[in-house]
Amino acid sequence: DHPLAYVHWYTPLRHTPNDLDTNMFTISRSSHNHRQRASIIPVTKIIRSCHLAPKFGRKMPNTWSSSTV
């Protein structure tokens, strides 16, 4: 009788940050047979959430501008 949450799973964090430029941790999607792992779980099973930030490349596409992004 608890609310449910749809959860996308990711690889576990390492013990130390592995991105030397940002000193942040990097993760990737957890998958099985080339399909991303996801589950529906009771919200009471959620221990903590995290904020994910994309890893941007070094070059911006020419089509991007302040009015299109």
KEKE-3310 file (N, C-alpha, C; in steps of 0.2 Angstrom, whole numbers, plus 5000, padded with zeros to 4 digits):
npx = (5004:5010:5016:5023:5039:5047:5062:5078:5093:5110:5128:5138:5146:5163:5176:5184:5184:5183:5185:5197:5197:5186:5184:5174:5163:5160:5148:5138:5125:5117:5115:5108:5109:5110:5100:5093:5094:5079:5067:5052:5048:5044:5042:5047:5058:5068:5084:5092:5093:5101:5109:5111:5123:5126:5140:5148:5155:5170:5168:5156:5141:5139:5126:5120:5114:5110:5097:5092:5095)
npy = (4994:5006:5021:5020:5019:5022:5017:5020:5011:5012:5011:5006:5018:5022:5021:5033:5049:5048:5057:5067:5080:5087:5082:5074:5060:5047:5038:5025:5019:5005:4989:4974:4962:4972:4980:4993:4993:4994:4997:4994:5000:5001:5017:5017:5009:5017:5023:5035:5049:5055:5068:5070:5075:5079:5073:5084:5087:5094:5103:5114:5111:5119:5123:5127:5140:5154:5156:5144:5133)
npz = (5000:4997:4989:4972:4963:4948:4943:4936:4934:4938:4936:4951:4962:4962:4974:4975:4966:4948:4938:4933:4928:4934:4947:4950:4952:4939:4931:4923:4913:4919:4912:4904:4893:4883:4886:4896:4913:4924:4936:4945:4961:4978:4986:4999:4999:4994:4997:4995:4984:4969:4960:4943:4931:4914:4904:4895:4879:4872:4862:4855:4846:4830:4827:4838:4848:4859:4858:4853:4862)
capx = (5000:5015:5017:5029:5043:5051:5070:5083:5099:5117:5134:5140:5151:5170:5178:5187:5181:5188:5186:5202:5196:5180:5185:5168:5162:5157:5144:5135:5119:5117:5112:5108:5107:5110:5094:5095:5090:5075:5063:5047:5049:5040:5046:5050:5064:5073:5088:5094:5093:5107:5108:5116:5125:5129:5147:5148:5161:5174:5166:5149:5139:5138:5119:5118:5114:5107:5090:5090:5097)
capy = (5000:5012:5023:5016:5024:5019:5018:5018:5008:5014:5007:5009:5023:5020:5024:5040:5052:5046:5062:5071:5088:5090:5079:5071:5053:5045:5032:5023:5015:4997:4985:4967:4960:4978:4984:4997:4990:4998:4993:4998:4999:5005:5022:5016:5006:5022:5026:5042:5051:5059:5073:5068:5080:5076:5075:5088:5087:5100:5107:5115:5111:5125:5125:5129:5147:5156:5155:5137:5128)
capz = (5000:4997:4982:4969:4959:4942:4944:4931:4938:4936:4939:4957:4962:4965:4981:4974:4960:4943:4933:4935:4927:4938:4953:4951:4950:4933:4931:4916:4914:4920:4907:4903:4886:4879:4888:4902:4919:4927:4941:4949:4968:4983:4988:5005:4998:4991:5002:4993:4977:4967:4955:4938:4926:4908:4902:4889:4875:4872:4856:4854:4839:4826:4826:4845:4850:4865:4856:4851:4867)
cpx = (5004:5015:5023:5033:5046:5058:5074:5090:5105:5122:5135:5145:5158:5171:5181:5184:5186:5188:5191:5201:5191:5181:5178:5168:5159:5153:5141:5129:5120:5113:5112:5105:5106:5103:5095:5090:5086:5070:5057:5047:5045:5045:5049:5056:5070:5077:5090:5093:5099:5105:5113:5117:5128:5136:5147:5155:5165:5172:5159:5147:5138:5131:5116:5119:5110:5099:5087:5091:5094)
cpy = (5006:5014:5020:5021:5019:5021:5016:5016:5011:5010:5010:5014:5020:5023:5031:5042:5050:5051:5067:5079:5091:5087:5076:5063:5052:5039:5031:5019:5008:4994:4978:4965:4966:4982:4987:4994:4995:4994:4997:4996:5003:5011:5021:5012:5011:5024:5033:5043:5054:5063:5071:5073:5077:5078:5078:5087:5094:5105:5108:5114:5118:5128:5127:5137:5148:5155:5148:5132:5130)
cpz = (5000:4990:4979:4965:4954:4942:4939:4935:4934:4939:4946:4957:4964:4971:4980:4967:4954:4937:4935:4934:4932:4945:4955:4949:4943:4934:4924:4918:4915:4915:4907:4896:4882:4880:4895:4907:4922:4931:4943:4956:4972:4985:4995:5005:4995:4997:5001:4986:4975:4961:4949:4933:4920:4907:4896:4886:4875:4867:4856:4847:4836:4826:4833:4845:4856:4864:4854:4856:4873)
residu = (ASP:HIS:PRO:LEU:ALA:TYR:VAL:HIS:TRP:TYR:THR:PRO:LEU:ARG:HIS:THR:PRO:ASN:ASP:LEU:ASP:THR:ASN:MET:PHE:THR:ILE:SER:ARG:SER:SER:HIS:ASN:HIS:ARG:GLN:ARG:ALA:SER:ILE:ILE:PRO:VAL:THR:LYS:ILE:ILE:ARG:SER:CYS:HIS:LEU:ALA:PRO:LYS:PHE:GLY:ARG:LYS:MET:PRO:ASN:THR:TRP:SER:SER:SER:THR:VAL)
# end
